[in-house]
Amino acid sequence: MLVLITYDVNTQTKDGSRRLRKVAKACENVGQRVQNSVFECLLEPAQWVELKDKLLNLADMEKDSLRFYYLGKNWQRRIEHFGSKPSYDPEGPLIV
Amino acid sequence: MLVLITYDVNTQTKDGSRRLRKVAKACENVGQRVQNSVFECLLEPAQWVELKDKLLNLADMEKDSLRFYYLGKNWQRRIEHFGSKPSYDPEGPLIV
């Protein structure tokens, strides 16, 4: 299943910058960054449970915003990309 | 249908900042900003054709990135939100 993760982390404090780095790192480990704070993660359900738990613990629920979009199995037909940073294939090699 | 729009507009130039404002404005007119550069737009197909055309003309395809995610009719079960900026109901009043 493909899960799209978008986040806004409040970086007005040093702690915020640290949270941002950690949230991004957790997503990068298992998914592809497609835009600044937008990740596409092709995951098994168990992997998602783990990542979600990690993200909810890393973020500050008072200051940060996490949004998860469940695109399911037929995600290819749900996504269109235009412009720079050419699209990639989530099922292809992880580009890090 | 619900279309999720995420964008990265390169603002290194004055023209980039202008493009960013216009892209955001075009999305704000018909949708809800849920995060910094993330909009959820509940639209009729004809409205989407118009918005998409507008966005593709506003953005610079060499420098900016536009991603469209088609969440379909049963979008409610595809979205989860945690943290600040409490979720809103795309079918509710447009909060501007």
N, CA and C atoms of all chains as a GROMACS GRO file, in nm:
protein
  576
    1MET      N    1   0.084  -0.119   0.000
    1MET     CA    2   0.000   0.000   0.000
    1MET      C    3   0.089   0.125   0.000
    2LEU      N    4   0.034   0.228  -0.067
    2LEU     CA    5   0.112   0.352  -0.070
    2LEU      C    6   0.051   0.452   0.028
    3VAL      N    7   0.134   0.502   0.117
    3VAL     CA    8   0.091   0.606   0.210
    3VAL      C    9   0.166   0.735   0.175
    4LEU      N   10   0.087   0.842   0.155
    4LEU     CA   11   0.147   0.973   0.131
    4LEU      C   12   0.153   1.045   0.264
    5ILE      N   13   0.271   1.096   0.297
    5ILE     CA   14   0.288   1.168   0.424
    5ILE      C   15   0.322   1.314   0.393
    6THR      N   16   0.244   1.405   0.449
    6THR     CA   17   0.280   1.547   0.438
    6THR      C   18   0.287   1.601   0.580
    7TYR      N   19   0.382   1.691   0.601
    7TYR     CA   20   0.394   1.745   0.737
    7TYR      C   21   0.435   1.892   0.735
    8ASP      N   22   0.394   1.959   0.839
    8ASP     CA   23   0.438   2.095   0.869
    8ASP      C   24   0.493   2.089   1.011
    9VAL      N   25   0.622   2.106   1.024
    9VAL     CA   26   0.682   2.105   1.159
    9VAL      C   27   0.720   2.248   1.194
   10ASN      N   28   0.680   2.294   1.308
   10ASN     CA   29   0.707   2.432   1.351
   10ASN      C   30   0.854   2.443   1.391
   11THR      N   31   0.930   2.518   1.312
   11THR     CA   32   1.076   2.525   1.338
   11THR      C   33   1.115   2.658   1.400
   12GLN      N   34   1.024   2.720   1.472
   12GLN     CA   35   1.058   2.847   1.537
   12GLN      C   36   1.153   2.827   1.654
   13THR      N   37   1.163   2.704   1.703
   13THR     CA   38   1.255   2.678   1.814
   13THR      C   39   1.361   2.578   1.767
   14LYS      N   40   1.470   2.569   1.843
   14LYS     CA   41   1.576   2.473   1.811
   14LYS      C   42   1.519   2.331   1.814
   15ASP      N   43   1.432   2.309   1.910
   15ASP     CA   44   1.371   2.177   1.924
   15ASP      C   45   1.289   2.144   1.799
   16GLY      N   46   1.228   2.248   1.741
   16GLY     CA   47   1.148   2.228   1.619
   16GLY      C   48   1.236   2.182   1.504
   17SER      N   49   1.352   2.243   1.490
   17SER     CA   50   1.444   2.203   1.381
   17SER      C   51   1.488   2.059   1.401
   18ARG      N   52   1.508   2.023   1.528
   18ARG     CA   53   1.550   1.885   1.557
   18ARG      C   54   1.436   1.789   1.522
   19ARG      N   55   1.313   1.827   1.559
   19ARG     CA   56   1.198   1.741   1.525
   19ARG      C   57   1.187   1.724   1.374
   20LEU      N   58   1.207   1.836   1.301
   20LEU     CA   59   1.195   1.831   1.155
   20LEU      C   60   1.294   1.731   1.096
   21ARG      N   61   1.419   1.740   1.142
   21ARG     CA   62   1.521   1.648   1.090
   21ARG      C   63   1.481   1.503   1.117
   22LYS      N   64   1.431   1.478   1.238
   22LYS     CA   65   1.399   1.339   1.276
   22LYS      C   66   1.277   1.286   1.200
   23VAL      N   67   1.178   1.374   1.182
   23VAL     CA   68   1.059   1.331   1.106
   23VAL      C   69   1.099   1.299   0.962
   24ALA      N   70   1.181   1.387   0.904
   24ALA     CA   71   1.225   1.365   0.764
   24ALA      C   72   1.305   1.237   0.754
   25LYS      N   73   1.394   1.216   0.850
   25LYS     CA   74   1.482   1.096   0.848
   25LYS      C   75   1.397   0.969   0.856
   26ALA      N   76   1.298   0.972   0.946
   26ALA     CA   77   1.214   0.852   0.963
   26ALA      C   78   1.141   0.818   0.832
   27CYS      N   79   1.098   0.924   0.762
   27CYS     CA   80   1.029   0.901   0.633
   27CYS      C   81   1.128   0.856   0.525
   28GLU      N   82   1.246   0.920   0.526
   28GLU     CA   83   1.347   0.887   0.424
   28GLU      C   84   1.391   0.741   0.432
   29ASN      N   85   1.392   0.689   0.556
   29ASN     CA   86   1.438   0.550   0.574
   29ASN      C   87   1.351   0.448   0.501
   30VAL      N   88   1.224   0.483   0.484
   30VAL     CA   89   1.134   0.382   0.426
   30VAL      C   90   1.058   0.432   0.302
   31GLY      N   91   1.082   0.559   0.265
   31GLY     CA   92   1.003   0.610   0.153
   31GLY      C   93   1.084   0.703   0.064
   32GLN      N   94   1.013   0.773  -0.025
   32GLN     CA   95   1.079   0.864  -0.118
   32GLN      C   96   1.030   1.006  -0.093
   33ARG      N   97   1.124   1.096  -0.080
   33ARG     CA   98   1.084   1.238  -0.070
   33ARG      C   99   1.050   1.287  -0.210
   34VAL      N  100   0.926   1.334  -0.229
   34VAL     CA  101   0.888   1.383  -0.362
   34VAL      C  102   0.880   1.535  -0.366
   35GLN      N  103   0.864   1.594  -0.253
   35GLN     CA  104   0.872   1.740  -0.242
   35GLN      C  105   0.923   1.772  -0.102
   36ASN      N  106   0.941   1.896  -0.074
   36ASN     CA  107   1.006   1.938   0.049
   36ASN      C  108   0.957   1.861   0.173
   37SER      N  109   0.832   1.864   0.201
   37SER     CA  110   0.782   1.790   0.318
   37SER      C  111   0.670   1.696   0.275
   38VAL      N  112   0.696   1.627   0.166
   38VAL     CA  113   0.600   1.531   0.112
   38VAL      C  114   0.674   1.402   0.077
   39PHE      N  115   0.628   1.291   0.136
   39PHE     CA  116   0.693   1.162   0.113
   39PHE      C  117   0.591   1.061   0.064
   40GLU      N  118   0.634   0.977  -0.026
   40GLU     CA  119   0.551   0.863  -0.070
   40GLU      C  120   0.617   0.737  -0.018
   41CYS      N  121   0.542   0.658   0.058
   41CYS     CA  122   0.600   0.538   0.120
   41CYS      C  123   0.520   0.415   0.079
   42LEU      N  124   0.588   0.323   0.009
   42LEU     CA  125   0.525   0.197  -0.033
   42LEU      C  126   0.558   0.094   0.074
   43LEU      N  127   0.459   0.057   0.154
   43LEU     CA  128   0.487  -0.018   0.276
   43LEU      C  129   0.393  -0.137   0.295
   44GLU      N  130   0.444  -0.235   0.369
   44GLU     CA  131   0.358  -0.339   0.420
   44GLU      C  132   0.283  -0.281   0.541
   45PRO      N  133   0.161  -0.331   0.569
   45PRO     CA  134   0.086  -0.276   0.682
   45PRO      C  135   0.168  -0.269   0.811
   46ALA      N  136   0.244  -0.372   0.839
   46ALA     CA  137   0.321  -0.373   0.966
   46ALA      C  138   0.426  -0.262   0.965
   47GLN      N  139   0.486  -0.238   0.850
   47GLN     CA  140   0.586  -0.130   0.840
   47GLN      C  141   0.521   0.005   0.866
   48TRP      N  142   0.397   0.019   0.815
   48TRP     CA  143   0.328   0.147   0.833
   48TRP      C  144   0.294   0.170   0.980
   49VAL      N  145   0.248   0.065   1.047
   49VAL     CA  146   0.213   0.079   1.190
   49VAL      C  147   0.335   0.131   1.266
   50GLU      N  148   0.452   0.075   1.231
   50GLU     CA  149   0.575   0.115   1.300
   50GLU      C  150   0.612   0.260   1.268
   51LEU      N  151   0.606   0.296   1.140
   51LEU     CA  152   0.644   0.433   1.100
   51LEU      C  153   0.547   0.535   1.160
   52LYS      N  154   0.420   0.504   1.156
   52LYS     CA  155   0.320   0.598   1.209
   52LYS      C  156   0.344   0.623   1.357
   53ASP      N  157   0.368   0.516   1.429
   53ASP     CA  158   0.394   0.527   1.573
   53ASP      C  159   0.516   0.615   1.598
   54LYS      N  160   0.620   0.590   1.518
   54LYS     CA  161   0.745   0.669   1.531
   54LYS      C  162   0.717   0.817   1.505
   55LEU      N  163   0.645   0.846   1.398
   55LEU     CA  164   0.618   0.986   1.362
   55LEU      C  165   0.534   1.056   1.469
   56LEU      N  166   0.435   0.987   1.521
   56LEU     CA  167   0.348   1.047   1.622
   56LEU      C  168   0.424   1.076   1.751
   57ASN      N  169   0.530   0.998   1.772
   57ASN     CA  170   0.612   1.023   1.892
   57ASN      C  171   0.716   1.131   1.868
   58LEU      N  172   0.760   1.145   1.743
   58LEU     CA  173   0.861   1.247   1.713
   58LEU      C  174   0.800   1.387   1.707
   59ALA      N  175   0.682   1.397   1.650
   59ALA     CA  176   0.620   1.529   1.629
   59ALA      C  177   0.559   1.582   1.759
   60ASP      N  178   0.544   1.716   1.764
   60ASP     CA  179   0.479   1.781   1.879
   60ASP      C  180   0.335   1.810   1.838
   61MET      N  181   0.242   1.740   1.901
   61MET     CA  182   0.104   1.747   1.858
   61MET      C  183   0.041   1.886   1.877
   62GLU      N  184   0.109   1.967   1.958
   62GLU     CA  185   0.056   2.104   1.977
   62GLU      C  186   0.104   2.197   1.866
   63LYS      N  187   0.222   2.168   1.812
   63LYS     CA  188   0.284   2.264   1.719
   63LYS      C  189   0.295   2.214   1.575
   64ASP      N  190   0.300   2.083   1.558
   64ASP     CA  191   0.326   2.029   1.424
   64ASP      C  192   0.198   1.969   1.366
   65SER      N  193   0.200   1.952   1.234
   65SER     CA  194   0.084   1.891   1.167
   65SER      C  195   0.133   1.774   1.081
   66LEU      N  196   0.071   1.660   1.101
   66LEU     CA  197   0.103   1.541   1.020
   66LEU      C  198  -0.026   1.501   0.949
   67ARG      N  199  -0.015   1.477   0.819
   67ARG     CA  200  -0.131   1.429   0.743
   67ARG      C  201  -0.090   1.303   0.667
   68PHE      N  202  -0.173   1.202   0.678
   68PHE     CA  203  -0.147   1.075   0.608
   68PHE      C  204  -0.260   1.050   0.509
   69TYR      N  205  -0.220   1.019   0.386
   69TYR     CA  206  -0.319   0.992   0.281
   69TYR      C  207  -0.298   0.848   0.232
   70TYR      N  208  -0.403   0.769   0.244
   70TYR     CA  209  -0.392   0.627   0.209
   70TYR      C  210  -0.434   0.608   0.063
   71LEU      N  211  -0.338   0.584  -0.023
   71LEU     CA  212  -0.366   0.577  -0.166
   71LEU      C  213  -0.392   0.433  -0.212
   72GLY      N  214  -0.377   0.339  -0.119
   72GLY     CA  215  -0.414   0.201  -0.151
   72GLY      C  216  -0.318   0.131  -0.246
   73LYS      N  217  -0.373   0.025  -0.311
   73LYS     CA  218  -0.289  -0.060  -0.396
   73LYS      C  219  -0.277  -0.003  -0.538
   74ASN      N  220  -0.389   0.058  -0.585
   74ASN     CA  221  -0.386   0.111  -0.723
   74ASN      C  222  -0.344   0.256  -0.724
   75TRP      N  223  -0.232   0.283  -0.656
   75TRP     CA  224  -0.193   0.422  -0.635
   75TRP      C  225  -0.146   0.488  -0.766
   76GLN      N  226  -0.094   0.406  -0.860
   76GLN     CA  227  -0.036   0.464  -0.982
   76GLN      C  228  -0.136   0.557  -1.050
   77ARG      N  229  -0.260   0.516  -1.057
   77ARG     CA  230  -0.357   0.599  -1.132
   77ARG      C  231  -0.404   0.719  -1.049
   78ARG      N  232  -0.359   0.728  -0.923
   78ARG     CA  233  -0.407   0.838  -0.838
   78ARG      C  234  -0.308   0.955  -0.832
   79ILE      N  235  -0.193   0.939  -0.899
   79ILE     CA  236  -0.087   1.040  -0.883
   79ILE      C  237  -0.049   1.099  -1.019
   80GLU      N  238  -0.037   1.231  -1.023
   80GLU     CA  239   0.014   1.299  -1.141
   80GLU      C  240   0.121   1.397  -1.097
   81HIS      N  241   0.227   1.404  -1.176
   81HIS     CA  242   0.334   1.496  -1.139
   81HIS      C  243   0.371   1.583  -1.260
   82PHE      N  244   0.389   1.711  -1.235
   82PHE     CA  245   0.430   1.800  -1.342
   82PHE      C  246   0.545   1.886  -1.290
   83GLY      N  247   0.644   1.913  -1.375
   83GLY     CA  248   0.749   2.007  -1.338
   83GLY      C  249   0.878   1.939  -1.301
   84SER      N  250   0.957   2.012  -1.223
   84SER     CA  251   1.094   1.965  -1.193
   84SER      C  252   1.090   1.847  -1.098
   85LYS      N  253   1.207   1.793  -1.073
   85LYS     CA  254   1.222   1.671  -0.993
   85LYS      C  255   1.133   1.563  -1.055
   86PRO      N  256   1.175   1.509  -1.170
   86PRO     CA  257   1.094   1.409  -1.240
   86PRO      C  258   1.051   1.299  -1.146
   87SER      N  259   0.932   1.249  -1.176
   87SER     CA  260   0.875   1.146  -1.090
   87SER      C  261   0.969   1.027  -1.083
   88TYR      N  262   0.947   0.945  -0.989
   88TYR     CA  263   1.031   0.827  -0.970
   88TYR      C  264   0.935   0.712  -0.952
   89ASP      N  265   0.982   0.592  -0.951
   89ASP     CA  266   0.892   0.476  -0.932
   89ASP      C  267   0.909   0.426  -0.790
   90PRO      N  268   0.805   0.446  -0.704
   90PRO     CA  269   0.819   0.402  -0.565
   90PRO      C  270   0.860   0.255  -0.556
   91GLU      N  271   0.831   0.181  -0.664
   91GLU     CA  272   0.869   0.038  -0.657
   91GLU      C  273   1.009   0.018  -0.712
   92GLY      N  274   1.070   0.129  -0.760
   92GLY     CA  275   1.207   0.119  -0.812
   92GLY      C  276   1.305   0.130  -0.696
   93PRO      N  277   1.436   0.141  -0.727
   93PRO     CA  278   1.536   0.152  -0.620
   93PRO      C  279   1.514   0.280  -0.540
   94LEU      N  280   1.539   0.273  -0.410
   94LEU     CA  281   1.524   0.389  -0.322
   94LEU      C  282   1.636   0.487  -0.355
   95ILE      N  283   1.599   0.610  -0.399
   95ILE     CA  284   1.702   0.708  -0.434
   95ILE      C  285   1.735   0.787  -0.308
   96VAL      N  286   1.854   0.771  -0.254
   96VAL     CA  287   1.886   0.848  -0.129
   96VAL      C  288   2.002   0.941  -0.154
   97MET      N  289  -1.531   1.501  -0.633
   97MET     CA  290  -1.407   1.428  -0.614
   97MET      C  291  -1.309   1.516  -0.538
   98LEU      N  292  -1.222   1.450  -0.459
   98LEU     CA  293  -1.124   1.529  -0.385
   98LEU      C  294  -0.988   1.516  -0.451
   99VAL      N  295  -0.931   1.631  -0.483
   99VAL     CA  296  -0.795   1.633  -0.538
   99VAL      C  297  -0.704   1.698  -0.434
  100LEU      N  298  -0.596   1.626  -0.403
  100LEU     CA  299  -0.495   1.682  -0.314
  100LEU      C  300  -0.386   1.743  -0.402
  101ILE      N  301  -0.352   1.868  -0.372
  101ILE     CA  302  -0.249   1.938  -0.449
  101ILE      C  303  -0.131   1.968  -0.357
  102THR      N  304  -0.012   1.922  -0.396
  102THR     CA  305   0.108   1.961  -0.321
  102THR      C  306   0.202   2.026  -0.421
  103TYR      N  307   0.274   2.128  -0.376
  103TYR     CA  308   0.364   2.195  -0.471
  103TYR      C  309   0.491   2.244  -0.401
  104ASP      N  310   0.596   2.247  -0.478
  104ASP     CA  311   0.722   2.310  -0.439
  104ASP      C  312   0.751   2.413  -0.546
  105VAL      N  313   0.744   2.539  -0.510
  105VAL     CA  314   0.774   2.645  -0.608
  105VAL      C  315   0.909   2.704  -0.571
  106ASN      N  316   0.998   2.712  -0.668
  106ASN     CA  317   1.133   2.764  -0.643
  106ASN      C  318   1.125   2.915  -0.626
  107THR      N  319   1.154   2.963  -0.505
  107THR     CA  320   1.139   3.107  -0.478
  107THR      C  321   1.274   3.177  -0.470
  108GLN      N  322   1.372   3.124  -0.539
  108GLN     CA  323   1.504   3.189  -0.535
  108GLN      C  324   1.504   3.321  -0.613
  109THR      N  325   1.404   3.337  -0.700
  109THR     CA  326   1.397   3.463  -0.775
  109THR      C  327   1.267   3.534  -0.738
  110LYS      N  328   1.263   3.664  -0.772
  110LYS     CA  329   1.142   3.742  -0.745
  110LYS      C  330   1.023   3.683  -0.820
  111ASP      N  331   1.052   3.635  -0.941
  111ASP     CA  332   0.947   3.574  -1.022
  111ASP      C  333   0.893   3.449  -0.950
  112GLY      N  334   0.982   3.379  -0.883
  112GLY     CA  335   0.941   3.258  -0.810
  112GLY      C  336   0.843   3.292  -0.698
  113SER      N  337   0.873   3.399  -0.625
  113SER     CA  338   0.782   3.440  -0.515
  113SER      C  339   0.647   3.478  -0.571
  114ARG      N  340   0.649   3.541  -0.690
  114ARG     CA  341   0.523   3.581  -0.755
  114ARG      C  342   0.444   3.456  -0.796
  115ARG      N  343   0.517   3.359  -0.852
  115ARG     CA  344   0.450   3.235  -0.894
  115ARG      C  345   0.389   3.165  -0.772
  116LEU      N  346   0.464   3.164  -0.663
  116LEU     CA  347   0.415   3.097  -0.541
  116LEU      C  348   0.284   3.160  -0.495
  117ARG      N  349   0.281   3.292  -0.491
  117ARG     CA  350   0.159   3.362  -0.447
  117ARG      C  351   0.041   3.326  -0.538
  118LYS      N  352   0.069   3.321  -0.670
  118LYS     CA  353  -0.041   3.295  -0.765
  118LYS      C  354  -0.090   3.151  -0.757
  119VAL      N  355   0.004   3.058  -0.742
  119VAL     CA  356  -0.036   2.917  -0.730
  119VAL      C  357  -0.120   2.898  -0.604
  120ALA      N  358  -0.073   2.958  -0.494
  120ALA     CA  359  -0.148   2.945  -0.367
  120ALA      C  360  -0.286   3.007  -0.380
  121LYS      N  361  -0.293   3.122  -0.443
  121LYS     CA  362  -0.421   3.194  -0.457
  121LYS      C  363  -0.520   3.112  -0.540
  122ALA      N  364  -0.468   3.052  -0.649
  122ALA     CA  365  -0.556   2.971  -0.737
  122ALA      C  366  -0.614   2.854  -0.657
  123CYS      N  367  -0.531   2.794  -0.571
  123CYS     CA  368  -0.579   2.681  -0.491
  123CYS      C  369  -0.675   2.729  -0.382
  124GLU      N  370  -0.642   2.842  -0.320
  124GLU     CA  371  -0.725   2.895  -0.210
  124GLU      C  372  -0.866   2.929  -0.258
  125ASN      N  373  -0.874   2.971  -0.385
  125ASN     CA  374  -1.006   3.011  -0.438
  125ASN      C  375  -1.105   2.896  -0.442
  126VAL      N  376  -1.053   2.773  -0.455
  126VAL     CA  377  -1.146   2.661  -0.470
  126VAL      C  378  -1.123   2.549  -0.370
  127GLY      N  379  -1.024   2.566  -0.283
  127GLY     CA  380  -0.995   2.454  -0.193
  127GLY      C  381  -0.955   2.502  -0.055
  128GLN      N  382  -0.907   2.408   0.027
  128GLN     CA  383  -0.866   2.440   0.164
  128GLN      C  384  -0.717   2.414   0.179
  129ARG      N  385  -0.649   2.513   0.234
  129ARG     CA  386  -0.507   2.491   0.265
  129ARG      C  387  -0.500   2.410   0.393
  130VAL      N  388  -0.436   2.292   0.388
  130VAL     CA  389  -0.427   2.210   0.508
  130VAL      C  390  -0.287   2.212   0.567
  131GLN      N  391  -0.192   2.244   0.484
  131GLN     CA  392  -0.055   2.266   0.532
  131GLN      C  393   0.008   2.369   0.440
  132ASN      N  394   0.129   2.406   0.468
  132ASN     CA  395   0.194   2.515   0.399
  132ASN      C  396   0.172   2.511   0.247
  133SER      N  397   0.212   2.405   0.181
  133SER     CA  398   0.191   2.399   0.036
  133SER      C  399   0.113   2.272   0.002
  134VAL      N  400   0.009   2.250   0.079
  134VAL     CA  401  -0.077   2.134   0.058
  134VAL      C  402  -0.223   2.180   0.065
  135PHE      N  403  -0.297   2.152  -0.043
  135PHE     CA  404  -0.437   2.194  -0.051
  135PHE      C  405  -0.526   2.074  -0.081
  136GLU      N  406  -0.641   2.073  -0.019
  136GLU     CA  407  -0.742   1.972  -0.050
  136GLU      C  408  -0.857   2.043  -0.121
  137CYS      N  409  -0.891   1.996  -0.241
  137CYS     CA  410  -0.992   2.064  -0.322
  137CYS      C  411  -1.104   1.966  -0.358
  138LEU      N  412  -1.224   1.995  -0.309
  138LEU     CA  413  -1.342   1.912  -0.340
  138LEU      C  414  -1.408   1.977  -0.461
  139LEU      N  415  -1.397   1.912  -0.576
  139LEU     CA  416  -1.432   1.979  -0.702
  139LEU      C  417  -1.516   1.891  -0.793
  140GLU      N  418  -1.593   1.958  -0.878
  140GLU     CA  419  -1.655   1.890  -0.991
  140GLU      C  420  -1.547   1.872  -1.096
  141PRO      N  421  -1.560   1.766  -1.179
  141PRO     CA  422  -1.456   1.743  -1.282
  141PRO      C  423  -1.425   1.868  -1.366
  142ALA      N  424  -1.526   1.940  -1.404
  142ALA     CA  425  -1.503   2.060  -1.489
  142ALA      C  426  -1.421   2.164  -1.412
  143GLN      N  427  -1.448   2.177  -1.281
  143GLN     CA  428  -1.372   2.274  -1.200
  143GLN      C  429  -1.224   2.233  -1.194
  144TRP      N  430  -1.204   2.101  -1.186
  144TRP     CA  431  -1.066   2.052  -1.176
  144TRP      C  432  -0.990   2.079  -1.306
  145VAL      N  433  -1.056   2.053  -1.419
  145VAL     CA  434  -0.991   2.077  -1.548
  145VAL      C  435  -0.944   2.223  -1.554
  146GLU      N  436  -1.029   2.313  -1.507
  146GLU     CA  437  -0.997   2.456  -1.512
  146GLU      C  438  -0.880   2.489  -1.418
  147LEU      N  439  -0.887   2.437  -1.295
  147LEU     CA  440  -0.781   2.467  -1.196
  147LEU      C  441  -0.648   2.409  -1.243
  148LYS      N  442  -0.652   2.287  -1.290
  148LYS     CA  443  -0.528   2.221  -1.334
  148LYS      C  444  -0.462   2.301  -1.446
  149ASP      N  445  -0.543   2.342  -1.541
  149ASP     CA  446  -0.490   2.421  -1.653
  149ASP      C  447  -0.427   2.550  -1.602
  150LYS      N  448  -0.495   2.615  -1.508
  150LYS     CA  449  -0.444   2.740  -1.449
  150LYS      C  450  -0.309   2.716  -1.380
  151LEU      N  451  -0.303   2.611  -1.299
  151LEU     CA  452  -0.180   2.582  -1.224
  151LEU      C  453  -0.063   2.550  -1.318
  152LEU      N  454  -0.090   2.473  -1.421
  152LEU     CA  455   0.016   2.434  -1.515
  152LEU      C  456   0.068   2.556  -1.591
  153ASN      N  457  -0.018   2.657  -1.606
  153ASN     CA  458   0.027   2.779  -1.673
  153ASN      C  459   0.097   2.875  -1.578
  154LEU      N  460   0.061   2.868  -1.449
  154LEU     CA  461   0.124   2.958  -1.352
  154LEU      C  462   0.265   2.909  -1.314
  155ALA      N  463   0.280   2.780  -1.300
  155ALA     CA  464   0.407   2.724  -1.252
  155ALA      C  465   0.511   2.721  -1.364
  156ASP      N  466   0.638   2.717  -1.323
  156ASP     CA  467   0.748   2.705  -1.420
  156ASP      C  468   0.791   2.559  -1.421
  157MET      N  469   0.766   2.492  -1.530
  157MET     CA  470   0.788   2.348  -1.534
  157MET      C  471   0.935   2.308  -1.519
  158GLU      N  472   1.023   2.407  -1.539
  158GLU     CA  473   1.166   2.376  -1.522
  158GLU      C  474   1.207   2.385  -1.375
  159LYS      N  475   1.137   2.470  -1.299
  159LYS     CA  476   1.184   2.501  -1.163
  159LYS      C  477   1.090   2.453  -1.052
  160ASP      N  478   0.961   2.441  -1.085
  160ASP     CA  479   0.863   2.411  -0.981
  160ASP      C  480   0.814   2.266  -0.996
  161SER      N  481   0.757   2.216  -0.886
  161SER     CA  482   0.702   2.080  -0.888
  161SER      C  483   0.557   2.084  -0.842
  162LEU      N  484   0.470   2.025  -0.923
  162LEU     CA  485   0.328   2.016  -0.887
  162LEU      C  486   0.292   1.868  -0.882
  163ARG      N  487   0.229   1.827  -0.774
  163ARG     CA  488   0.183   1.688  -0.763
  163ARG      C  489   0.034   1.689  -0.733
  164PHE      N  490  -0.040   1.607  -0.805
  164PHE     CA  491  -0.186   1.597  -0.786
  164PHE      C  492  -0.216   1.454  -0.745
  165TYR      N  493  -0.293   1.442  -0.638
  165TYR     CA  494  -0.332   1.309  -0.589
  165TYR      C  495  -0.485   1.300  -0.593
  166TYR      N  496  -0.533   1.201  -0.668
  166TYR     CA  497  -0.679   1.188  -0.687
  166TYR      C  498  -0.735   1.093  -0.582
  167LEU      N  499  -0.805   1.147  -0.483
  167LEU     CA  500  -0.852   1.066  -0.371
  167LEU      C  501  -0.994   1.016  -0.393
  168GLY      N  502  -1.054   1.057  -0.505
  168GLY     CA  503  -1.184   1.001  -0.542
  168GLY      C  504  -1.299   1.048  -0.455
  169LYS      N  505  -1.406   0.965  -0.455
  169LYS     CA  506  -1.529   1.004  -0.383
  169LYS      C  507  -1.520   0.965  -0.236
  170ASN      N  508  -1.461   0.849  -0.209
  170ASN     CA  509  -1.457   0.804  -0.069
  170ASN      C  510  -1.330   0.854  -0.001
  171TRP      N  511  -1.310   0.986  -0.014
  171TRP     CA  512  -1.183   1.040   0.035
  171TRP      C  513  -1.177   1.040   0.187
  172GLN      N  514  -1.291   1.044   0.255
  172GLN     CA  515  -1.288   1.057   0.403
  172GLN      C  516  -1.203   0.947   0.466
  173ARG      N  517  -1.219   0.824   0.414
  173ARG     CA  518  -1.146   0.713   0.480
  173ARG      C  519  -0.999   0.709   0.437
  174ARG      N  520  -0.961   0.798   0.345
  174ARG     CA  521  -0.820   0.796   0.297
  174ARG      C  522  -0.732   0.898   0.369
  175ILE      N  523  -0.790   0.978   0.457
  175ILE     CA  524  -0.714   1.088   0.516
  175ILE      C  525  -0.710   1.077   0.668
  176GLU      N  526  -0.592   1.095   0.725
  176GLU     CA  527  -0.579   1.103   0.870
  176GLU      C  528  -0.495   1.226   0.902
  177HIS      N  529  -0.536   1.295   1.009
  177HIS     CA  530  -0.460   1.415   1.047
  177HIS      C  531  -0.428   1.409   1.196
  178PHE      N  532  -0.303   1.444   1.227
  178PHE     CA  533  -0.265   1.450   1.369
  178PHE      C  534  -0.193   1.582   1.392
  179GLY      N  535  -0.217   1.641   1.508
  179GLY     CA  536  -0.140   1.759   1.545
  179GLY      C  537  -0.216   1.888   1.530
  180SER      N  538  -0.140   1.995   1.515
  180SER     CA  539  -0.200   2.131   1.517
  180SER      C  540  -0.278   2.153   1.388
  181LYS      N  541  -0.346   2.270   1.386
  181LYS     CA  542  -0.435   2.304   1.275
  181LYS      C  543  -0.536   2.191   1.259
  182PRO      N  544  -0.632   2.184   1.353
  182PRO     CA  545  -0.730   2.076   1.350
  182PRO      C  546  -0.793   2.061   1.212
  183SER      N  547  -0.824   1.937   1.182
  183SER     CA  548  -0.879   1.906   1.049
  183SER      C  549  -1.007   1.987   1.027
  184TYR      N  550  -1.047   1.996   0.911
  184TYR     CA  551  -1.168   2.073   0.874
  184TYR      C  552  -1.249   1.982   0.784
  185ASP      N  553  -1.367   2.018   0.752
  185ASP     CA  554  -1.448   1.933   0.664
  185ASP      C  555  -1.455   1.997   0.526
  186PRO      N  556  -1.386   1.935   0.427
  186PRO     CA  557  -1.386   1.996   0.293
  186PRO      C  558  -1.528   2.027   0.243
  187GLU      N  559  -1.625   1.955   0.301
  187GLU     CA  560  -1.762   1.981   0.254
  187GLU      C  561  -1.828   2.088   0.340
  188GLY      N  562  -1.752   2.133   0.442
  188GLY     CA  563  -1.806   2.239   0.529
  188GLY      C  564  -1.781   2.374   0.465
  189PRO      N  565  -1.808   2.484   0.539
  189PRO     CA  566  -1.785   2.618   0.484
  189PRO      C  567  -1.636   2.639   0.455
  190LEU      N  568  -1.603   2.711   0.348
  190LEU     CA  569  -1.464   2.739   0.312
  190LEU      C  570  -1.408   2.836   0.415
  191ILE      N  571  -1.305   2.796   0.486
  191ILE     CA  572  -1.247   2.884   0.589
  191ILE      C  573  -1.140   2.969   0.521
  192VAL      N  574  -1.161   3.097   0.508
  192VAL     CA  575  -1.057   3.181   0.442
  192VAL      C  576  -1.002   3.283   0.537
   0.00000   0.00000   0.00000
